[in-house]
Amino acid sequence: MPVKIRLQRHGKKGKPFYWIVAADARAKRDGKYLEKLGIYNPNVNPAQIELDIDGSVQWLQNGAQPTDTARAILSYKGVMLKKHLAGGVAKGALTEEQAEEKFNAWVEEKAKAIDAKKGKLSEADQKAKAEALAAEKAVNEARIAAAQPEEEVAEEETEATTEAAEETETAAEATEETPKATEEAAKEEE
């Protein structure tokens, strides 16, 4: 039976989530499979890939053929390198320890590269948030500046109204004092 290592789609519409499986080539895409080897989530950046490396190498050594996308994922996680190194050990070109040492060195380099990418993405995200905050502050300041003339006009109207009220009160007090003054003057004359 021809075996393929391929992706099996799961998730909802617009949010795909894949299982990496070893399946009979004649089976439906999302149908029966022989073994689940891992998961692949392309919805996050960088993509989340969890894979059983030793199981994948075993299937490849037994003749399973990966699809193009599955081959890219297997290569990204080092399965193809490990299979290559296992072939070198079988031919006697390498010892098991040397092959394991080379694979671990490659995995460390790959982990550094992924961490660097995550760092760049987080820096870019923080920079974008800072720029958005600065733009929002500028918009708010523009709104405040546009609202201040209206407030100043309102304050001037309030001040003018207050001054007019004070003048009216002063005038009223003056008129009230005038009759009192005339009455007092009239009493003094008597």
GUKEDREN-263753 format. One line per 5 residues: number of its first residue (from 1); their letters; for each residue x, y, z of N, C-alpha, C. Coordinates in nm, 2 decimals. Example, Ala and Ser with C-alpha at 12.3 -4.5 7.8 and 13.67 -1.06 7.14 Angstrom:
<atoms>
1 = as = 1.32/-0.57/0.78/1.23/-0.45/0.78/1.32/-0.33/0.78; 1.28/-0.22/0.71/1.37/-0.11/0.71/1.29/0.00/0.79
</atoms>
This chain:
<atoms>
1 = mpvki = 0.09/-0.12/0.00/0.00/0.00/0.00/0.09/0.12/0.00; 0.07/0.22/-0.09/0.15/0.34/-0.10/0.11/0.44/0.02; 0.21/0.48/0.09/0.18/0.57/0.21/0.23/0.71/0.17; 0.15/0.81/0.21/0.18/0.95/0.19/0.19/1.01/0.33; 0.28/1.11/0.35/0.28/1.19/0.46/0.22/1.33/0.41
6 = rlqrh = 0.10/1.36/0.47/0.03/1.48/0.41/-0.04/1.55/0.52; -0.11/1.66/0.48/-0.18/1.74/0.58/-0.33/1.70/0.57; -0.39/1.70/0.69/-0.53/1.67/0.70/-0.59/1.80/0.76; -0.69/1.86/0.69/-0.74/1.99/0.73/-0.84/1.97/0.84; -0.83/2.06/0.94/-0.92/2.07/1.05/-0.95/2.22/1.07
11 = gkkgk = -1.02/2.26/1.18/-1.05/2.40/1.20/-1.17/2.44/1.14; -1.20/2.57/1.15/-1.32/2.63/1.09/-1.29/2.71/0.96; -1.39/2.75/0.89/-1.38/2.82/0.77/-1.30/2.95/0.79; -1.19/2.97/0.71/-1.10/3.08/0.72/-1.00/3.07/0.83; -1.00/2.97/0.91/-0.90/2.94/1.02/-0.86/2.80/1.01
16 = pfywi = -0.78/2.76/0.91/-0.74/2.62/0.89/-0.64/2.58/1.00; -0.65/2.46/1.04/-0.56/2.39/1.13/-0.53/2.25/1.08; -0.41/2.21/1.07/-0.38/2.09/1.00/-0.31/1.99/1.10; -0.35/1.86/1.07/-0.27/1.75/1.13/-0.18/1.70/1.02; -0.06/1.66/1.06/0.03/1.60/0.97/0.02/1.45/1.00
21 = vaada = -0.02/1.38/0.90/-0.05/1.23/0.91/0.02/1.15/0.81; 0.04/1.02/0.84/0.08/0.92/0.75/-0.05/0.85/0.71; -0.08/0.85/0.58/-0.21/0.79/0.54/-0.19/0.72/0.41; -0.28/0.63/0.38/-0.29/0.56/0.26/-0.31/0.66/0.15; -0.24/0.66/0.04/-0.25/0.75/-0.07/-0.39/0.75/-0.13
26 = rakrd = -0.46/0.64/-0.12/-0.60/0.63/-0.18/-0.71/0.68/-0.08; -0.67/0.71/0.04/-0.77/0.76/0.14/-0.81/0.90/0.11; -0.93/0.95/0.15/-0.97/1.08/0.14/-0.88/1.18/0.21; -0.88/1.30/0.17/-0.79/1.40/0.24/-0.81/1.40/0.39; -0.93/1.41/0.43/-0.97/1.43/0.57/-1.02/1.29/0.63
31 = gkyle = -0.99/1.19/0.56/-1.04/1.06/0.60/-0.95/0.98/0.69; -0.95/0.85/0.67/-0.88/0.75/0.76/-0.73/0.77/0.74; -0.65/0.77/0.85/-0.51/0.78/0.84/-0.45/0.67/0.93; -0.32/0.64/0.90/-0.25/0.54/0.97/-0.19/0.58/1.11; -0.13/0.71/1.10/-0.07/0.76/1.23/-0.07/0.91/1.22
36 = klgiy = -0.10/0.97/1.33/-0.09/1.12/1.34/0.06/1.15/1.38; 0.12/1.23/1.30/0.26/1.26/1.33/0.28/1.40/1.40; 0.19/1.49/1.38/0.20/1.62/1.44/0.09/1.72/1.40; 0.11/1.84/1.43/0.01/1.95/1.40/0.09/2.06/1.33; 0.01/2.14/1.25/0.06/2.26/1.19/-0.05/2.37/1.19
41 = npnvn = -0.02/2.48/1.25/-0.11/2.59/1.27/-0.06/2.71/1.19; -0.10/2.74/1.07/-0.05/2.86/1.00/-0.11/2.99/1.04; -0.20/2.99/1.14/-0.28/3.11/1.18/-0.19/3.21/1.26; -0.08/3.16/1.32/0.00/3.24/1.40/0.13/3.27/1.33; 0.20/3.38/1.37/0.33/3.41/1.31/0.44/3.41/1.41
46 = paqie = 0.54/3.33/1.40/0.56/3.23/1.30/0.47/3.11/1.32; 0.45/3.03/1.22/0.36/2.92/1.22/0.40/2.82/1.33; 0.29/2.76/1.40/0.32/2.67/1.51/0.32/2.53/1.44; 0.44/2.46/1.47/0.45/2.32/1.42/0.50/2.24/1.53; 0.43/2.13/1.56/0.47/2.03/1.66/0.47/1.90/1.58
51 = ldidg = 0.58/1.83/1.59/0.60/1.71/1.50/0.68/1.60/1.58; 0.64/1.48/1.56/0.71/1.36/1.61/0.82/1.33/1.51; 0.94/1.38/1.54/1.05/1.37/1.44/1.09/1.22/1.42; 1.11/1.15/1.53/1.15/1.01/1.51/1.05/0.92/1.44; 0.92/0.95/1.47/0.81/0.88/1.39/0.81/0.91/1.25
56 = svqwl = 0.83/1.04/1.22/0.84/1.08/1.08/0.95/1.02/1.00; 1.07/1.02/1.07/1.19/0.96/1.01/1.16/0.81/0.98; 1.10/0.74/1.07/1.07/0.60/1.06/0.98/0.58/0.93; 0.87/0.66/0.92/0.78/0.65/0.80/0.86/0.67/0.67; 0.95/0.78/0.67/1.02/0.81/0.55/1.12/0.69/0.52
61 = qngaq = 1.18/0.63/0.61/1.27/0.52/0.59/1.19/0.39/0.54; 1.07/0.39/0.58/0.98/0.27/0.53/0.92/0.30/0.39; 0.95/0.42/0.33/0.90/0.44/0.20/0.79/0.54/0.18; 0.75/0.60/0.29/0.64/0.70/0.28/0.69/0.82/0.20; 0.60/0.87/0.11/0.63/0.99/0.03/0.56/1.11/0.08
66 = ptdta = 0.63/1.22/0.12/0.56/1.34/0.16/0.51/1.42/0.05; 0.40/1.49/0.07/0.35/1.59/-0.03/0.45/1.71/-0.03; 0.43/1.80/-0.12/0.52/1.91/-0.13/0.52/2.00/0.00; 0.40/2.03/0.05/0.39/2.11/0.17/0.44/2.03/0.29; 0.40/1.90/0.30/0.45/1.82/0.41/0.61/1.81/0.40
71 = rails = 0.66/1.80/0.28/0.81/1.80/0.27/0.87/1.93/0.32; 0.81/2.04/0.29/0.86/2.17/0.34/0.86/2.17/0.49; 0.75/2.13/0.55/0.74/2.13/0.70/0.84/2.03/0.76; 0.85/1.91/0.70/0.95/1.82/0.75/1.09/1.87/0.74; 1.12/1.94/0.64/1.25/2.00/0.62/1.28/2.11/0.72
76 = ykgvm = 1.17/2.19/0.74/1.18/2.30/0.84/1.21/2.25/0.98; 1.15/2.14/1.02/1.17/2.08/1.15/1.29/1.99/1.16; 1.36/1.96/1.05/1.48/1.88/1.05/1.46/1.73/1.03; 1.35/1.69/1.00/1.32/1.55/0.97/1.40/1.50/0.85; 1.41/1.58/0.75/1.48/1.53/0.63/1.63/1.53/0.66
81 = lkkhl = 1.68/1.62/0.74/1.82/1.61/0.78/1.85/1.49/0.86; 1.76/1.46/0.96/1.78/1.34/1.04/1.78/1.22/0.96; 1.69/1.21/0.86/1.69/1.09/0.77/1.82/1.08/0.69; 1.87/1.19/0.64/1.99/1.20/0.57/2.11/1.15/0.66; 2.11/1.20/0.78/2.22/1.16/0.87/2.21/1.01/0.91
86 = aggva = 2.08/0.96/0.92/2.06/0.82/0.95/2.11/0.73/0.83; 2.10/0.78/0.71/2.15/0.71/0.59/2.30/0.71/0.60; 2.37/0.82/0.64/2.51/0.82/0.66/2.56/0.72/0.76; 2.48/0.71/0.87/2.52/0.62/0.98/2.51/0.47/0.93; 2.40/0.45/0.85/2.38/0.31/0.79/2.49/0.27/0.70
91 = kgalt = 2.55/0.37/0.62/2.66/0.34/0.53/2.79/0.34/0.60; 2.80/0.39/0.72/2.93/0.38/0.80/3.01/0.51/0.78; 2.95/0.61/0.72/3.02/0.74/0.70/3.03/0.82/0.83; 2.93/0.80/0.92/2.92/0.87/1.05/2.89/0.77/1.16; 2.93/0.81/1.28/2.89/0.73/1.39/2.75/0.79/1.44
96 = eeqae = 2.69/0.72/1.52/2.56/0.76/1.58/2.57/0.89/1.66; 2.68/0.90/1.73/2.71/1.02/1.82/2.74/1.14/1.73; 2.81/1.12/1.62/2.84/1.24/1.53/2.71/1.29/1.47; 2.63/1.19/1.42/2.50/1.23/1.36/2.41/1.30/1.46; 2.41/1.26/1.58/2.32/1.32/1.68/2.38/1.46/1.71
101 = ekfna = 2.51/1.47/1.72/2.57/1.60/1.75/2.54/1.70/1.64; 2.55/1.66/1.51/2.52/1.75/1.40/2.38/1.79/1.40; 2.29/1.70/1.43/2.15/1.73/1.43/2.12/1.83/1.54; 2.17/1.81/1.66/2.15/1.90/1.77/2.20/2.04/1.75; 2.32/2.04/1.68/2.38/2.18/1.64/2.28/2.25/1.55
106 = wveek = 2.23/2.17/1.45/2.13/2.23/1.35/2.01/2.28/1.42; 1.96/2.20/1.52/1.84/2.24/1.59/1.86/2.37/1.67; 1.98/2.38/1.73/2.01/2.50/1.81/2.01/2.62/1.72; 2.07/2.61/1.60/2.08/2.72/1.51/1.94/2.76/1.46; 1.86/2.66/1.44/1.72/2.69/1.39/1.64/2.76/1.50
111 = akaid = 1.66/2.71/1.63/1.59/2.78/1.74/1.64/2.92/1.76; 1.76/2.95/1.74/1.81/3.09/1.74/1.75/3.17/1.63; 1.74/3.12/1.51/1.68/3.19/1.40/1.53/3.22/1.43; 1.46/3.12/1.49/1.32/3.14/1.52/1.30/3.25/1.63; 1.39/3.24/1.73/1.38/3.34/1.84/1.41/3.48/1.78
116 = akkgk = 1.51/3.49/1.69/1.54/3.62/1.63/1.42/3.67/1.56; 1.35/3.58/1.48/1.23/3.63/1.41/1.12/3.67/1.50; 1.10/3.60/1.61/1.00/3.64/1.71/1.03/3.77/1.77; 1.16/3.79/1.80/1.20/3.92/1.85/1.18/4.04/1.76; 1.21/4.02/1.63/1.18/4.12/1.53/1.03/4.15/1.52
121 = lsead = 0.95/4.04/1.52/0.81/4.06/1.51/0.75/4.13/1.63; 0.80/4.10/1.75/0.75/4.17/1.87/0.80/4.32/1.87; 0.92/4.34/1.82/0.97/4.48/1.81/0.89/4.56/1.71; 0.86/4.50/1.60/0.77/4.56/1.50/0.63/4.59/1.55; 0.58/4.49/1.63/0.45/4.51/1.69/0.45/4.63/1.79
126 = qkaka = 0.55/4.63/1.88/0.56/4.74/1.97/0.58/4.87/1.90; 0.66/4.88/1.80/0.68/5.00/1.72/0.55/5.05/1.66; 0.47/4.95/1.60/0.34/4.99/1.54/0.25/5.04/1.65; 0.25/4.98/1.77/0.16/5.03/1.87/0.20/5.17/1.92; 0.33/5.19/1.93/0.38/5.32/1.97/0.34/5.43/1.87
131 = ealaa = 0.35/5.40/1.74/0.31/5.49/1.63/0.16/5.52/1.63; 0.09/5.41/1.66/-0.06/5.43/1.67/-0.10/5.52/1.78; -0.03/5.50/1.90/-0.05/5.58/2.02/-0.02/5.73/1.99; 0.10/5.75/1.92/0.14/5.89/1.89/0.04/5.95/1.80; -0.01/5.88/1.70/-0.11/5.93/1.60/-0.24/5.96/1.67
136 = ekavn = -0.28/5.88/1.77/-0.40/5.90/1.84/-0.39/6.02/1.93; -0.27/6.04/1.99/-0.24/6.16/2.07/-0.25/6.29/1.99; -0.19/6.28/1.87/-0.20/6.40/1.78/-0.34/6.43/1.74; -0.42/6.33/1.71/-0.56/6.35/1.68/-0.64/6.41/1.80; -0.61/6.36/1.92/-0.68/6.41/2.04/-0.64/6.56/2.06
141 = earia = -0.51/6.59/2.04/-0.46/6.73/2.06/-0.52/6.82/1.96; -0.54/6.77/1.84/-0.60/6.85/1.73/-0.75/6.88/1.77; -0.82/6.78/1.82/-0.96/6.79/1.87/-0.97/6.89/1.98; -0.87/6.89/2.07/-0.87/6.98/2.19/-0.85/7.12/2.14; -0.75/7.13/2.05/-0.72/7.27/1.99/-0.84/7.32/1.91
146 = aaqpe = -0.91/7.24/1.84/-1.03/7.28/1.77/-1.14/7.32/1.87; -1.15/7.25/1.98/-1.25/7.28/2.08/-1.22/7.40/2.16; -1.09/7.44/2.18/-1.06/7.55/2.26/-1.11/7.69/2.21; -1.10/7.72/2.09/-1.16/7.85/2.04/-1.31/7.85/2.08; -1.38/7.75/2.07/-1.52/7.75/2.10/-1.54/7.77/2.25
151 = eevae = -1.45/7.71/2.33/-1.45/7.73/2.48/-1.42/7.87/2.51; -1.31/7.92/2.44/-1.27/8.06/2.47/-1.39/8.16/2.43; -1.45/8.13/2.32/-1.57/8.22/2.28/-1.68/8.21/2.39; -1.70/8.08/2.44/-1.80/8.06/2.54/-1.75/8.13/2.67; -1.62/8.13/2.70/-1.57/8.19/2.82/-1.59/8.34/2.81
156 = eetea = -1.55/8.40/2.69/-1.57/8.54/2.67/-1.71/8.58/2.68; -1.80/8.50/2.63/-1.95/8.54/2.64/-1.99/8.53/2.79; -1.94/8.43/2.86/-1.97/8.42/3.00/-1.91/8.54/3.08; -1.78/8.58/3.04/-1.72/8.69/3.11/-1.80/8.82/3.07; -1.84/8.84/2.95/-1.91/8.95/2.91/-2.05/8.96/2.98
161 = tteaa = -2.11/8.84/2.99/-2.24/8.84/3.06/-2.22/8.87/3.21; -2.11/8.82/3.27/-2.08/8.84/3.41/-2.05/8.99/3.43; -1.97/9.05/3.34/-1.94/9.19/3.35/-2.07/9.28/3.33; -2.16/9.24/3.24/-2.28/9.31/3.22/-2.37/9.30/3.34; -2.37/9.18/3.40/-2.45/9.16/3.52/-2.39/9.24/3.64
166 = eetet = -2.26/9.25/3.65/-2.20/9.33/3.75/-2.23/9.48/3.73; -2.22/9.53/3.61/-2.26/9.67/3.58/-2.40/9.70/3.61; -2.49/9.60/3.58/-2.63/9.62/3.61/-2.65/9.62/3.76; -2.58/9.54/3.83/-2.59/9.54/3.98/-2.54/9.67/4.03; -2.43/9.72/3.98/-2.37/9.84/4.03/-2.46/9.96/4.00
171 = aaeat = -2.52/9.95/3.88/-2.62/10.06/3.84/-2.74/10.05/3.93; -2.78/9.93/3.96/-2.90/9.91/4.05/-2.87/9.96/4.19; -2.75/9.93/4.23/-2.71/9.98/4.37/-2.70/10.13/4.37; -2.65/10.18/4.26/-2.64/10.33/4.25/-2.78/10.39/4.25; -2.88/10.33/4.18/-3.01/10.39/4.18/-3.08/10.37/4.32
176 = eetpk = -3.04/10.26/4.38/-3.10/10.23/4.51/-3.04/10.33/4.61; -2.92/10.36/4.60/-2.85/10.46/4.69/-2.90/10.60/4.67; -2.93/10.63/4.54/-2.98/10.77/4.51/-3.11/10.80/4.58; -3.21/10.71/4.58/-3.33/10.75/4.66/-3.30/10.75/4.81; -3.22/10.67/4.86/-3.18/10.67/5.00/-3.11/10.80/5.03
181 = ateea = -3.02/10.83/4.94/-2.94/10.96/4.97/-3.04/11.08/4.96; -3.13/11.08/4.87/-3.23/11.19/4.87/-3.32/11.19/4.99; -3.35/11.07/5.03/-3.44/11.07/5.15/-3.36/11.11/5.27; -3.23/11.07/5.29/-3.15/11.12/5.40/-3.13/11.27/5.39; -3.11/11.32/5.27/-3.09/11.46/5.26/-3.22/11.54/5.30
186 = akeee = -3.33/11.48/5.26/-3.46/11.54/5.30/-3.48/11.54/5.44; -3.44/11.43/5.51/-3.46/11.43/5.66/-3.36/11.52/5.73; -3.25/11.54/5.67/-3.15/11.64/5.73/-3.20/11.78/5.72; -3.27/11.81/5.62/-3.32/11.94/5.60/-3.43/11.97/5.69; -3.50/11.88/5.74/-3.61/11.90/5.83/-3.57/11.93/5.96
</atoms>
